[in-house]
């Protein structure tokens, strides 16, 4: 379980950093790009809210 928590924390940090980079460019994106970005964020949130039995690398977690 701790391995999953570490992987989740790392992915959350990565997503946060990438969103911060994008924040400065939001005014440059057209509506279709903003829509796609929203869908990607929603998908990531859904994956975090409903994790499967496998770890982030696709292998069964042994912890």
C-alpha positions as CSV (number, residue, x, y, z in Angstrom):
1,X,0.0,0.0,0.0
2,X,2.8,2.4,0.8
3,X,4.2,1.9,-2.7
4,X,0.9,3.0,-4.2
5,X,0.8,6.0,-1.9
6,X,4.3,7.0,-3.0
7,X,3.4,6.6,-6.7
8,X,0.2,8.5,-6.2
9,X,2.0,11.3,-4.5
10,X,4.6,11.5,-7.2
11,X,2.0,11.6,-9.9
12,X,0.0,14.2,-8.1
13,X,3.1,16.4,-7.8
14,X,3.8,15.9,-11.5
15,X,0.2,16.9,-12.5
16,X,0.3,19.9,-10.2
17,X,3.6,21.1,-11.7
18,X,2.2,20.6,-15.3
19,X,-1.0,22.5,-14.4
20,X,1.0,25.4,-13.0
21,X,3.0,25.5,-16.2
22,X,-0.2,25.5,-18.2
23,X,-1.9,28.2,-16.1
24,X,0.2,30.9,-17.6
25,X,-0.9,29.8,-21.1
26,X,-4.6,29.3,-20.6
27,X,-5.4,32.6,-22.4
28,X,-3.6,31.2,-25.4
29,X,-5.7,28.0,-25.7
30,X,-8.8,27.8,-27.9
31,X,-12.1,26.5,-26.5
32,X,-11.5,23.0,-27.9
33,X,-8.0,22.8,-26.3
34,X,-9.5,23.9,-22.9
35,X,-12.2,21.3,-23.2
36,X,-9.7,18.6,-23.9
37,X,-7.6,19.8,-20.9
38,X,-10.7,19.7,-18.7
39,X,-11.5,16.1,-19.8
40,X,-7.9,15.0,-19.1
41,X,-8.0,16.5,-15.6
42,X,-11.4,14.8,-15.0
43,X,-10.0,11.5,-16.1
44,X,-7.0,11.8,-13.8
45,X,-9.2,12.6,-10.9
46,X,-11.5,9.7,-11.7
47,X,-8.4,7.4,-11.8
48,X,-7.3,8.7,-8.4
49,X,-10.7,8.3,-6.8
50,X,-11.2,4.8,-8.1
51,X,-7.8,3.1,-8.1
52,X,-7.7,-0.5,-9.3
53,X,-5.9,-3.5,-7.8
54,X,-2.8,-2.7,-9.8
55,X,-0.1,-0.2,-9.0
56,X,0.7,2.7,-11.3
57,X,3.2,0.7,-13.3
58,X,0.5,-2.0,-14.2
59,X,2.0,-4.6,-11.9
60,X,0.2,-6.1,-9.0
61,X,1.2,-4.4,-5.8
62,X,2.9,-6.7,-3.3
63,X,3.1,-4.4,-0.3
